[in-house]
Amino acid sequence: MIAHLLHAPVGDDETAIGVGTVGSSEAIMLAGLAFKRKWQNKRKAEGKPYDKPNIVTGANVQVCWEKFARYFEVELKEVKLTEGYYVMDPVKAVEMVDENTICVAAILGSTLTGEFEDVKLLNELLTKKNKETGWNTPIHVDAASGGFIAPFVCPDLLWDFRLPLVKSINVSGHKYGLVYAGVGWVIWRAKEDLPEELIFHINYLGSDQPTFTLNFSKGSSQIIAQYYQFIRLGFEGYKRVIENCMKNTRVLKEGLEKTGRFDIVSKDVGVPLVAFSFKDSSKYSVFDISENLRRFGWIIPAYTMPADAQHIAVLRVVVREDFSRSLAERLVSHIEQVLKEMDSLPVHVSTTTATVREELENTEGKKVVKKSEREMQEEITRYWRRLADGKRIGVC
């Protein structure tokens, strides 16, 4: 069912193969291993060195890609980000590809901003380079977040197995697959894309059971839940859920824009989330807003972008099926309340972040050891929190 949703070849040409995993992290490990082994086998057959594999990604990849690279000894070549462009640039990615590249990993739904990367352009550029070099470098799509979104609201977007170089795709059932945490999926276009030597066959359960996982003993509850959701909701049911998420995302985005205080970093086409930064962070930062929203029950992450855009700090709100329009409106009202309270702080307190930094560095007239920017930001956040404690009302 998932293979068909992702436009794997069907009918007489149906050769897709896949496996259920513990989240997309295990799915990515398995896909990476398949690419590495296939690349090694090809290099061995050609009598070439096969000890320095690498994988090309954007600096915005989720940490599980770093884990894969470190655990399985693959060099991770990251395309750096730039201000205003927070996903992998396909042009720069293809430039980094060499004969040791086992695959290029594209993200359909960046963790940082929810944006879909341009897999179609990546496929076109990589196809051209493959013809020039004869390397035949493939693509993996990390669709952990977007795999259960794009098919329903962006059906004409080319990112999946309709593109020839896309050999495998992972997707998380516990994100927009509408299943509780613990299930992911990885699908390969064809059986030949998953080397047979990685598959184990056992028969002690009564029949031949092929297995390709890093985990073995695990419950079947998430698998059953995923199947139940598929047959209960169907394509139209999922489409309505995701469309509703998109509508509530727009309500939240418009509410934030009306405050006039934020720049929206996320895009309209992507995962239903809103990532936003301060237009003016001279008085206080997104970390201060995140900290103050906790007393209303909101746990909203604030974080800095990866290199080379680490000077940009944002807040991110992910809109799931249970995040209603009324909740979106309530969040906006609480953000407005926090802004109003922080604006009302005494002038000598709410001057600039630089002033606060100076006070922290010159405690009791003694110069303290210079801290990193991140450490200083955390101290500033704690500083603002102490000042705001006296103004707190209600349950923390």
N, C-alpha and C positions, 0 to 999 in steps of 0.2 A: 504493500500500500504506500509506504514511504517512497520507495523507488519510483513508483508511478507518479507520485506527487512531484518528484524532482525531475521528471521527464527522462528517466532512464529508458533505453530501448525496450519496446514491448512487442508482443506477438511472437512470431517465429524467431525474431532476433533477440528475444528477451534473455539476457545473460547477466543481469545485475545480481550482485551478492552483497550481503550485509550482516551486521551483528548488533545486538543490543549491548550496551555498555553501562558502566557506572558514570553517568554524566558525559559531557563532551570531552572532559580531560582524558579519560581512557580512550575515547574514540579517536582523539588526535594522536595519542601515543601509537595506537594500532595503525592508523593511516600513515604516520611517519615511518614506522617500521617497515611497512609494505613498500613505500617509496625507496627507503634506504636499501633494502634487500634487492629490489629489482634493479636499482642503479648499480649495486655491487656486482650482481650477476652479469650485467651487460659489460661492465668494465673488465671483469675477469675473462669473459669470452673474447674480448678485444686485446687481451694481454696488457692492459693499462693499469696504473696504480688505482687502488680503491680504498685508500685509508684516510682520505680527507674530504668526506662528504659535507655539503653545506645546504642550507635551506634559506630562501629569501622571503622576508616578511616585512611588514611595516612595523615601526616602533610602537604602534598602538595595539599590538597583539596581546592577548590574555597571557597570564603567567604560565599557563600549562604548556605553551610553546617553548618557553625558556626551560621548563622542566624537561620536556622531551629532548631538547638540544643537549642539555647537561647530562641527563641520565644515559642517553644513547650515543653520546660522543659525536654530535653533529654540530658544525659551526653554524651559528645563527647570524645571518647577515641582515641587518635591519635598515630599512629606508627611513631616514629621519623625517620628522614632521616639520612643518613650518606654520607660522601664525596665520590663521584663517583657513588652513588646509590640514585637517587632523586625521587623514587616512593615508594609506599607502599610495604613492604616485606610481601608476603603472609604467610610465616611461623610465623613471629612475630604477624601478624594480628590475625591469628587463635589462637595463644597463649593468646591473650587478650580477646577472646570471653568467655562470661560466660552466666549463665542462664537468665540474664537480657538484653542480647544483642538482639535488635530487627532486626538488619541486619548488614552485612558487606558491606561497599560501596567501590567499585573499580572504578578506573577512566580510561576510554579509551581516552587518550589524556590529559596528565597532563598540567595544565596551565603553569607551570614553564618551562618544557622542551619539551612538546608535546609527551612524551613517553607513550606507551600503557602499562598498568599494566597487569600482568600475571593472567588473570581471570580463565584460565583453571586450573592452579596449585592451585589457591585459592579454586575453586570448589572441587578439589580432596581432599585437606587437610580438608576442612570444612565438606565434606561428611563423611570422616573418623571420625572426632570429633563428628558429629551428631549421628553416629552409637554407639559411645562409651558412649555418655551422654544422648541421647534421646531428645535433645533440638530442633533439626530441624531448626537451624538458617539459614535464606535465604541470598541471595546476591542481591544487587541493583547495576547496572552498570551506572555510570555517563558518558554517551557517548556524552556529549554536543558538543565536537569538533570532536571526532573520529567516531561517529555513521554514518556520511555520507561520511566517508573515507574508513574505513576497508572493508565494503562490496564490494567496487569497486577495491581496489588495494591489499587487503589481504583476498581474499575470503575463504581461508582455515584456517584462524586464528579463533580458537574457543574462543569466548568471549560473545556470545549473548544467545538467548533462546535455542540454541542447548545444553547448559549446564543446567542440571536439577535444580540446586539451584538458577539460575537467574530468579527471579520472576518479576522484572520490570526494564525498561531501559528508560532513558531520553535522548533526543537529541535536539540540537538547529537547527531550520530551518534557523536562521539568521547567522549561521556560514557557514559551508560547505553544508548546504541545499540550498544555493544560493538564499536566500530571504532577503529582507531588514529587518532591526532590528525590533524585536517585537514578534517573534513567536518561541515557543518551543513545544516539544511533550513529553508525557510520555505514555508508553505502558506497560500493565500488561499481563503476560503470559496467565492468565485465569481469568474469572469473580470472582472466589472464592478468588483470591489474592487481590481484592479490596472489603473490607467489605461493604455490602449493606447499612448499616446505615450511611455511609458517603455520599451517593448519594441522592440528592434531586430530587423530581419529580414535575414538574409544568405543568399546562395545559392551562394557560391563553393565550398562543400563538396559540391555536387551536388544539393542540394534546399533548400527553404526551412527555415531554422533560426532560430526565434525565440530571442532571448537577452536576459536581464535580469540582469546581474551587474556588480559593480565590478571583479572579476578576470575574465580571459579564459583565458589559457594556464595550464593546471594539469593535473596528472595525474588519471587516472581510477581510480587504484588504490583510493581510499577509497569511491568510488561502487560499484565492483565488490565490495569487502569488505562494504559495507552490504547489498547485494542478496544476497550469499552467506549472511550471517548470518540474513537474513530467511527464506530458503528452507531453510536448514539447521536452524535452531532452531524456527522457527514461533512462533505465539502461546504455546503451552504451554512451549516451551523458554525463551523470554524470561521467562515468568511464574516458572518454577522458579529461574532465575538471580537475579531480583530478590527473590523470597521468601527465598532463601538469604542474600542481602545483608542483608535486614531481620533475619533471625535472628542473624547475626553482630553486627549493630548493637546488638541487645538484650543480647547477651553482654558487649560492651564497656561499654555503659551501666550494666548491673548491677554489673560489676566496679568501675567508678569510683564508683558510689553506695556500695558497701560500704566504701570507704576513709573515708567520712564527711567528706571534705575538699572536695568539689566540689558545685556546683549545676549541674544539667543544664539548659542553655538551649534546646537543640533539642527538637522535638516528636516524638511517636510517628508522627504522620501527616505524611509529607514525604519528602525525600531520605534514603536510608540513610547518615546521618552523625551524629556526636555532637559537639555544641558544648557546652563546659562552662567554668565560671568558678570561681575560688576562693571559698569561703565566708569565709575570712579571709586577706586579702592584706597584712596588716600586717608580716609577716616577710619575705616574698618574693612575687613575682608570677608570673603565667602566662608572662611573657617569660623568667623565670629557668628555669622548668620546660622550656620549649621549647628553650632553649639547652643545658641539661644532658642532654636526651634525645638530642641529636645524636651523642653519643659511643657510643650504642647503635645508631646507624644510622637513627633516626627523624627525619624532617623534618616537624614538626608546626607549622603556622602559629599564631602568637599575634597578636592584633590587637584594636584597640578598635572599638567600635560607632560608626556615624555619628551626627551631630547628631540629636536632643538626648539621646543615650544614650552619648556618647563616654567617660563615666567607667566604663563597663563594658568589661572586657577578657576575652577568651575564648580558649580553644584549640579547634581544630576537627580532627576526624579523619573523612575521607571513606572509606566502606566500599565498595570495588569488588568485582567478581566474584572477584578473586584475593586478597582479604583474608579469610583463613580464620579459623575459630574459634580455632585454635591461635595465630595471629598476634594476635588480639584479646586472648587470655589473656596472651601474652608482653608485649604493650604495657602491660597493667595492672600486671604484675609489675615492669616497668622503671620505670613511674611511681611505684610504691610504693617502689622502691629509691632513686629520686631524692629523694622526699619524706623518707625516712629519713636519707639523707646530709645533706640541707639542714637537717633538724631537729637534727642532731648538731653543727652548726657552733657555735663558741664563743659564749657568751652575749653577750659584748660585740660580737660580729659580727651575730648573728641576733636583734637586738632588734626594731627597727621600720624600715620604709621611711623614715619621717621622720628617724630617726637617721642613716641612710645618706645621705639627702639633705643633712642638715646637715654631715656630714663632707665631702661633695663640694663644698658651697658655701663651706667654710672651709678649703680646702687651704692648709697651711703658715701658718695664721693670717691669710691675706689673703682678703677677700671676693671671690668671683668674680662675673662678670656673670650675672644671673638668666636662666635658660634656660626654654624652653617645657616644658610637662609631658611632651611626647613625648621631647624631648631629654634631660630628666632621667631618664625611665624607661629610655632606652637606656644612659645612663651607669650607672644602678643595675644593669642587667643585666650590663654589662661588669665592674662591681665584684664582683658575686657570682661571675661566671665566674672571675676571678682567684683568688678565695678557694677555689673548688672545684677548681682545676687540680691542686693538690697531693694531692687525694684520688682523682684519676682512676685507674682501673685498666683495663688492656686497651687495645685499639686505639681511637684517636680517630676 
